[in-house]
């Protein structure tokens, strides 16, 4: 049954992509319906930084289609600065970047890195190839207006570019700030008719390419309020309106974080997923902090609205990435499993950050355990129920009855130890029956506390049911 549930998700996604590529189809009026379960896919950032090429994207897409699609992995996302012809690595090239811009002041893919994009074809040929594999295609963009669309020194014509489908030019857009302090490619846009027309033109373009997912950067840090100079919330609202008018179901992800918790209602009205932290990398202190961030967002998690723990820095990282040199993940095997356990029980999106073709067998096994992935897809009401200096316990209702339970060991030294999990802590009354989802084995019935052994920084993910209940699927 587990296999059929996840396979059905893939079949539905593939059919929707194929139909949407050929004909106009009715869209759901609620954008929450566009991501009914946490999105699952691959992003180029952790392994290729701002310099990924078309060949590298396709190699990861082909691997996903062959090895991961049957497990619900479906999004292939090209991350930051795909428009720059001479990108830098560690750090960005901000000295003499060569941007690729169309006649309406919109970034286009760099043709030397994405050859199929030449002659104004944009990402449509690449998106078509990804769709032909039965997958979905996504891109990254920075919020705001490209400086290259308004500054003559970066190639803009005097007076700016005409905005496609509008009487305005890019020079008519009122600006709010100089964009991200860490990347000076953009200027923030004040909420206005001209700015909305520009965002509308972007989303029409992306819809024509067949884009299914957009990760928009520099929206959450800071998440300024109306009346403040840097009102990023206005850009979020314009993005939502532009996507809704664009004619295609495009999942919206906001980044980087942390999204302020006091803006939970606002962000959930406009985005499908949003970052809960700054960039997350392969270090235990960063992972330990994420447990608390995911806990804080519990009241605001709902179908189609997913607090995002960020990408999974697993497998082969930093081939040309930002953080450190080329390496395999620095997480220990126990920490890798704990990462997956935490993201799955908390229903965070699962976006793999490493290079898939060079991932080892252990990594692929880690991300293709159907019983564990079912928790991410189908767990209900996930929440932290206990935390101490030594452990964290999360639960989620299982769809066929019983409870998914994650136990995470926080201590980093010592031998594996046997914890004791009282069923009453997770709302059940003994006797109970338990199944280890990582090991895919039944543990038997327990008249009292369940022994739970975990190594340092390790975890266990269990399905616990009443002893008299039908066996879980």
C-alpha positions as CSV (number, residue, x, y, z in Angstrom):
1,X,0.0,0.0,0.0
2,X,2.8,2.4,0.8
3,X,4.4,1.9,-2.6
4,X,1.0,2.5,-4.3
5,X,0.4,5.7,-2.4
6,X,3.8,7.2,-3.4
7,X,3.6,5.9,-7.0
8,X,0.1,7.5,-7.3
9,X,1.6,10.8,-6.4
10,X,4.2,10.4,-9.2
11,X,1.7,9.3,-11.8
12,X,-0.6,12.2,-11.0
13,X,2.3,14.7,-11.2
14,X,3.5,13.2,-14.5
15,X,0.0,13.4,-16.0
16,X,-0.4,17.0,-14.9
17,X,2.9,18.0,-16.4
18,X,2.2,16.3,-19.7
19,X,-1.3,17.8,-20.0
20,X,-0.2,21.3,-19.0
21,X,2.6,21.3,-21.6
22,X,0.1,20.5,-24.4
23,X,-3.2,22.2,-23.7
24,X,-4.7,24.8,-21.4
25,X,-6.2,23.1,-18.4
26,X,-8.4,24.3,-15.6
27,X,-6.3,25.4,-12.6
28,X,-7.3,25.0,-9.0
29,X,-8.3,28.4,-7.5
30,X,-6.4,27.6,-4.3
31,X,-2.6,27.7,-4.8
32,X,-2.4,25.4,-1.7
33,X,-3.7,22.6,-3.9
34,X,-0.6,23.0,-6.1
35,X,1.6,21.5,-3.3
36,X,-0.7,19.2,-1.3
37,X,2.3,17.4,0.2
38,X,5.7,18.9,0.9
39,X,7.6,19.3,-2.4
40,X,10.4,16.8,-3.1
41,X,13.3,17.3,-5.5
42,X,16.8,18.5,-6.3
43,X,18.4,21.9,-6.3
44,X,21.7,22.9,-7.8
45,X,22.9,25.3,-5.1
46,X,24.7,23.0,-2.6
47,X,26.8,21.4,-5.2
48,X,27.2,23.9,-8.0
49,X,26.6,27.4,-6.4
50,X,25.9,30.0,-9.1
51,X,27.7,28.2,-12.0
52,X,25.6,25.1,-12.8
53,X,25.4,24.2,-16.5
54,X,22.6,22.6,-18.6
55,X,24.6,19.4,-18.9
56,X,24.8,19.1,-15.1
57,X,21.1,19.9,-14.6
58,X,20.2,17.2,-17.1
59,X,22.5,14.6,-15.6
60,X,20.8,15.1,-12.2
61,X,17.3,15.1,-13.8
62,X,18.1,11.8,-15.6
63,X,19.3,10.2,-12.4
64,X,16.2,11.4,-10.6
65,X,13.9,10.0,-13.3
66,X,15.7,6.6,-13.3
67,X,16.4,6.1,-9.6
68,X,14.2,8.4,-7.5
69,X,10.9,9.3,-9.4
70,X,9.2,6.2,-8.2
71,X,9.8,7.4,-4.6
72,X,8.1,10.8,-5.3
73,X,11.1,12.9,-6.1
74,X,10.0,15.2,-8.9
75,X,11.3,18.8,-8.9
76,X,14.6,19.8,-10.7
77,X,15.5,23.4,-9.7
78,X,18.2,25.6,-11.2
79,X,19.4,27.9,-8.5
80,X,20.9,31.4,-8.4
81,X,22.4,33.5,-11.2
82,X,21.6,31.3,-14.2
83,X,21.7,34.5,-16.2
84,X,25.4,35.3,-15.6
85,X,27.7,34.3,-18.4
86,X,30.9,34.6,-16.3
87,X,29.9,33.4,-12.8
88,X,32.3,33.2,-9.9
89,X,32.6,30.6,-7.2
90,X,33.5,31.4,-3.6
91,X,32.6,34.3,-3.8
92,X,30.2,35.6,-6.5
93,X,31.6,37.6,-9.4
94,X,30.3,41.0,-8.6
95,X,33.1,42.9,-10.3
96,X,32.3,42.4,-14.0
97,X,29.3,40.0,-14.3
98,X,27.9,39.7,-17.8
99,X,24.1,39.4,-17.6
100,X,21.8,38.0,-20.3
101,X,18.7,40.3,-20.7
102,X,15.8,40.3,-23.2
103,X,14.2,43.3,-24.8
104,X,11.9,43.8,-21.9
105,X,14.5,43.9,-19.1
106,X,14.0,40.3,-18.0
107,X,16.9,38.0,-17.2
108,X,17.4,35.1,-19.7
109,X,19.5,32.0,-19.3
110,X,23.2,32.5,-20.1
111,X,23.6,30.7,-23.5
112,X,27.2,29.6,-22.9
113,X,26.0,27.6,-19.9
114,X,22.5,26.7,-21.2
115,X,23.0,26.2,-25.0
116,X,19.4,25.3,-25.6
117,X,18.4,28.7,-24.4
118,X,20.0,30.5,-27.3
119,X,18.1,32.7,-29.7
120,X,15.5,33.8,-27.1
121,X,14.3,30.2,-26.4
122,X,14.9,30.7,-22.7
123,X,14.4,27.7,-20.4
124,X,11.6,26.1,-22.5
125,X,13.8,23.5,-24.2
126,X,15.4,22.5,-20.9
127,X,12.0,22.4,-19.1
128,X,10.6,20.3,-22.0
129,X,13.4,17.8,-21.5
130,X,12.7,17.6,-17.8
131,X,9.0,17.2,-18.4
132,X,9.7,14.5,-20.9
133,X,11.4,12.6,-18.1
134,X,8.2,12.8,-16.1
135,X,9.5,15.5,-13.7
136,X,8.9,19.1,-12.9
137,X,11.1,22.1,-13.6
138,X,12.0,25.0,-11.3
139,X,14.2,28.1,-11.2
140,X,15.6,30.6,-8.7
141,X,15.3,34.4,-8.9
142,X,16.1,37.3,-6.7
143,X,13.3,39.7,-5.8
144,X,13.1,43.0,-7.4
145,X,14.3,44.6,-10.7
146,X,17.6,43.8,-12.3
147,X,20.1,46.7,-12.2
148,X,20.9,45.6,-15.7
149,X,17.3,46.6,-16.7
150,X,17.7,50.2,-15.6
151,X,21.5,51.1,-15.5
152,X,23.1,52.1,-18.7
153,X,26.5,51.0,-17.5
154,X,25.1,47.4,-17.3
155,X,23.6,47.6,-20.8
156,X,20.2,49.1,-20.3
157,X,19.0,51.6,-22.9
158,X,18.4,55.2,-21.9
159,X,15.0,55.5,-20.3
160,X,14.9,51.7,-19.5
161,X,13.3,48.8,-21.2
162,X,9.6,48.6,-22.2
163,X,7.8,46.3,-19.9
164,X,6.1,43.5,-21.9
165,X,2.4,44.0,-22.0
166,X,2.5,47.3,-20.3
167,X,2.6,51.1,-21.1
168,X,5.4,51.4,-18.5
169,X,9.1,51.1,-18.8
170,X,11.5,49.7,-16.3
171,X,12.6,53.2,-15.4
172,X,9.0,54.0,-14.3
173,X,9.2,51.5,-11.4
174,X,9.6,53.1,-8.0
175,X,12.5,51.5,-6.2
176,X,12.8,50.8,-2.4
177,X,16.3,49.7,-1.8
178,X,19.5,48.3,-3.2
179,X,18.5,44.7,-2.8
180,X,20.4,42.0,-0.9
181,X,23.6,43.2,0.9
182,X,25.3,40.0,-0.2
183,X,24.5,40.3,-4.0
184,X,24.1,43.6,-5.7
185,X,22.3,42.4,-8.9
186,X,18.9,43.8,-8.1
187,X,17.0,46.8,-6.8
188,X,13.9,46.4,-4.6
189,X,10.6,47.4,-6.1
190,X,7.9,49.5,-4.4
191,X,4.4,48.0,-4.7
192,X,3.0,49.9,-7.7
193,X,1.2,49.4,-11.0
194,X,4.5,49.5,-13.0
195,X,6.2,47.0,-10.6
196,X,3.2,44.7,-10.8
197,X,3.2,44.8,-14.6
198,X,6.9,43.8,-14.5
199,X,6.2,40.8,-12.2
200,X,3.2,39.9,-14.4
201,X,5.5,39.9,-17.4
202,X,8.0,37.6,-15.6
203,X,5.4,35.1,-14.7
204,X,3.9,35.0,-18.2
205,X,7.4,34.3,-19.5
206,X,8.0,31.6,-17.0
207,X,4.7,30.0,-17.7
208,X,5.5,29.9,-21.4
209,X,8.8,28.2,-20.6
210,X,6.9,25.5,-18.5
211,X,8.3,26.5,-15.1
212,X,6.6,24.6,-12.3
213,X,8.4,25.9,-9.2
214,X,10.0,29.3,-8.4
215,X,12.3,29.9,-5.4
216,X,12.4,33.7,-4.8
217,X,15.4,34.9,-2.8
218,X,15.9,37.9,-0.5
219,X,12.3,38.1,0.6
220,X,12.6,37.0,4.2
221,X,15.8,38.8,5.4
222,X,14.5,41.2,6.4
223,X,10.8,40.8,6.1
224,X,10.0,44.5,6.3
225,X,6.5,46.0,7.0
226,X,4.4,48.4,5.1
227,X,5.7,51.9,5.4
228,X,9.3,50.8,5.9
229,X,11.9,51.5,3.1
230,X,12.5,47.9,2.4
231,X,9.0,46.5,2.2
232,X,9.7,43.0,0.9
233,X,6.2,42.0,1.9
234,X,4.9,44.1,-0.9
235,X,7.0,42.1,-3.4
236,X,5.6,38.8,-2.0
237,X,2.1,40.1,-2.6
238,X,3.0,41.2,-6.2
239,X,4.6,37.8,-6.8
240,X,1.4,36.0,-5.6
241,X,-0.8,38.1,-7.9
242,X,1.5,37.6,-10.9
243,X,1.6,33.9,-10.5
244,X,-2.1,33.7,-10.1
245,X,-2.5,35.7,-13.4
246,X,0.2,33.8,-15.3
247,X,-1.9,30.9,-16.4
248,X,0.2,28.1,-14.9
249,X,0.3,26.4,-11.5
250,X,3.8,27.5,-10.2
251,X,4.7,26.5,-6.7
252,X,6.2,29.5,-4.8
253,X,9.1,29.1,-2.4
254,X,10.5,32.1,-0.4
255,X,14.1,32.3,0.7
256,X,16.4,32.9,2.5
257,X,15.2,32.9,6.1
258,X,14.4,33.1,8.8
259,X,10.9,34.2,8.0
260,X,9.7,36.1,11.1
261,X,7.2,34.1,13.1
262,X,5.0,37.2,13.5
263,X,4.5,37.1,9.7
264,X,3.2,33.6,9.6
265,X,-0.3,34.5,8.6
266,X,1.0,36.8,5.8
267,X,3.5,34.3,4.3
268,X,1.0,31.4,4.4
269,X,-1.5,33.5,2.4
270,X,1.0,34.0,-0.4
271,X,3.5,31.1,-0.5
272,X,3.6,27.4,-0.6
273,X,6.8,27.0,1.3
274,X,9.1,29.4,3.2
275,X,12.5,29.2,4.8
276,X,12.7,29.0,8.6
277,X,16.4,29.7,8.8
278,X,19.4,31.1,7.0
279,X,21.3,28.8,4.7
280,X,21.6,25.3,6.3
281,X,24.8,23.3,5.9
282,X,26.2,20.0,7.0
283,X,27.1,20.8,10.6
284,X,25.5,19.3,13.7
285,X,25.0,22.7,15.5
286,X,23.0,23.9,12.5
287,X,20.9,20.8,12.5
288,X,20.2,21.1,16.2
289,X,19.0,24.6,15.7
290,X,16.6,23.5,13.0
291,X,14.8,21.2,15.4
292,X,13.7,24.3,17.4
293,X,12.9,26.3,14.3
294,X,10.6,23.5,12.9
295,X,9.0,23.3,16.3
296,X,8.2,27.0,16.5
297,X,6.4,26.9,13.1
298,X,4.1,24.0,14.2
299,X,1.0,26.1,14.5
300,X,1.3,27.4,11.0
301,X,1.9,24.2,9.1
302,X,-1.0,23.1,6.9
303,X,-1.7,21.4,3.6
304,X,-0.2,23.4,0.8
305,X,1.7,25.7,3.3
306,X,5.0,24.2,4.4
307,X,7.7,25.7,6.8
308,X,10.9,24.8,5.0
309,X,14.0,23.5,6.9
310,X,16.1,24.2,3.8
311,X,17.9,21.9,1.4
312,X,19.3,18.5,2.4
313,X,23.2,18.9,2.3
314,X,23.7,15.2,1.6
315,X,25.9,13.3,-0.9
316,X,28.6,15.1,-2.9
317,X,28.6,18.8,-2.0
318,X,30.5,22.0,-3.0
319,X,31.8,20.8,-6.4
320,X,31.7,24.5,-7.2
321,X,29.5,25.5,-4.2
322,X,29.7,28.3,-1.7
323,X,30.6,26.6,1.5
324,X,33.9,24.8,1.9
325,X,35.7,22.7,-0.7
326,X,34.4,19.7,-2.7
327,X,33.5,17.0,-0.3
328,X,31.0,14.4,0.8
329,X,28.6,15.5,3.4
330,X,30.2,16.1,6.8
331,X,27.2,14.6,8.6
332,X,27.9,11.2,10.1
333,X,25.7,8.4,8.9
334,X,23.7,8.7,12.2
335,X,23.3,12.5,11.7
336,X,22.2,11.9,8.0
337,X,19.4,9.6,9.2
338,X,18.5,12.1,11.9
339,X,18.2,14.9,9.3
340,X,15.8,12.8,7.2
341,X,13.9,11.7,10.3
342,X,13.4,15.4,11.5
343,X,12.4,16.7,8.0
344,X,10.0,13.9,7.4
345,X,8.2,14.0,10.8
346,X,8.0,17.8,10.6
347,X,6.7,17.6,7.0
348,X,9.4,19.9,5.7
349,X,10.0,20.0,1.9
350,X,12.7,17.5,0.9
351,X,15.1,19.2,-1.6
352,X,18.3,17.3,-2.1
353,X,21.4,19.5,-2.4
354,X,24.2,17.1,-3.4
355,X,25.1,15.9,-6.9
356,X,22.9,12.9,-7.5
357,X,25.0,11.0,-10.1
358,X,28.0,10.9,-7.8
359,X,26.0,9.9,-4.7
360,X,26.9,6.6,-3.1
361,X,24.5,3.7,-2.5
362,X,24.1,4.6,1.2
363,X,22.9,8.1,0.3
364,X,20.4,6.8,-2.3
365,X,19.1,4.2,0.2
366,X,18.7,7.0,2.8
367,X,16.3,9.0,0.5
368,X,14.3,6.1,-0.9
369,X,12.9,4.4,2.2
370,X,9.2,4.3,1.3
371,X,8.1,3.8,4.9
372,X,10.0,6.9,6.0
373,X,8.9,9.0,3.0
374,X,5.3,8.1,3.8
375,X,5.6,10.0,7.1
376,X,6.6,13.2,5.1
377,X,3.7,12.7,2.7
378,X,0.9,11.5,5.0
379,X,1.7,12.3,8.6
380,X,-1.0,14.4,10.2
381,X,-0.6,17.1,12.9
382,X,3.1,16.8,13.4
383,X,4.5,18.3,16.6
384,X,7.2,18.1,19.2
385,X,5.8,16.5,22.4
386,X,9.0,16.4,24.6
387,X,12.4,17.9,24.7
388,X,15.2,17.5,27.3
389,X,19.0,17.9,27.3
390,X,19.3,14.4,25.9
391,X,16.5,13.8,23.5
392,X,13.6,15.3,21.4
393,X,10.4,13.4,20.7
394,X,8.0,14.3,17.8
395,X,4.8,12.7,16.8
396,X,2.4,12.7,13.9
397,X,-0.9,10.8,13.4
398,X,-0.6,7.9,10.9
399,X,-3.3,7.9,8.2
400,X,-4.4,4.3,8.9
401,X,-4.3,4.8,12.7
402,X,-1.6,4.8,15.3
403,X,1.2,7.3,15.7
404,X,4.4,8.0,13.9
405,X,7.1,8.8,16.6
406,X,10.5,10.2,16.1
407,X,13.1,10.0,18.9
408,X,16.2,12.1,18.4
409,X,19.3,11.7,20.7
410,X,21.0,15.1,21.2
411,X,24.1,13.9,23.1
412,X,27.2,13.6,21.0
413,X,29.4,11.2,22.9
414,X,29.1,7.8,24.4
415,X,27.9,4.4,23.3
416,X,24.4,3.7,21.9
417,X,22.1,3.9,24.8
418,X,18.7,2.4,25.5
419,X,16.0,5.0,26.1
420,X,12.5,4.1,27.3
421,X,9.5,5.5,25.5
422,X,6.3,5.5,27.5
423,X,3.3,5.1,25.1
424,X,1.3,7.6,27.2
425,X,3.8,10.3,26.1
426,X,2.5,10.0,22.6
427,X,-1.1,9.6,23.5
428,X,-1.4,5.8,23.4
429,X,-2.3,3.2,26.1
430,X,-0.3,0.0,26.5
431,X,-0.2,-2.6,25.3
432,X,1.0,-1.4,21.9
433,X,2.7,-2.7,18.8
434,X,5.8,-1.0,17.3
435,X,7.5,-1.0,13.9
436,X,10.9,0.5,13.1
437,X,10.4,2.4,9.8
438,X,14.1,2.8,9.0
439,X,14.8,-0.9,9.5
440,X,11.5,-1.9,8.0
441,X,10.9,-4.4,10.7
442,X,8.3,-5.1,13.4
443,X,9.5,-4.8,16.9
444,X,6.7,-6.7,18.6
445,X,4.2,-5.9,21.3
446,X,5.0,-4.0,24.5
447,X,3.0,-4.1,27.7
448,X,4.8,-1.0,29.0
449,X,7.6,1.3,27.9
450,X,9.2,0.7,24.5
451,X,13.0,0.4,24.5
452,X,14.5,2.8,22.0
453,X,18.3,2.5,21.4
454,X,20.0,5.4,19.6
455,X,23.7,6.2,19.0
456,X,25.1,9.7,19.5
457,X,23.2,12.2,17.3
458,X,21.1,9.3,16.1
459,X,17.4,8.8,15.9
460,X,14.6,6.2,15.6
461,X,11.4,6.6,13.6
462,X,8.6,4.3,14.7
463,X,5.0,3.5,13.9
464,X,3.2,2.7,17.2
465,X,-0.3,1.3,17.3
466,X,-2.6,-0.2,19.8
467,X,-2.0,-3.9,20.1
468,X,-5.6,-4.7,19.0
469,X,-5.5,-2.4,16.0
470,X,-5.2,-3.8,12.4
471,X,-1.6,-3.8,11.3
472,X,-0.6,-0.5,9.7
473,X,0.0,-0.3,5.9
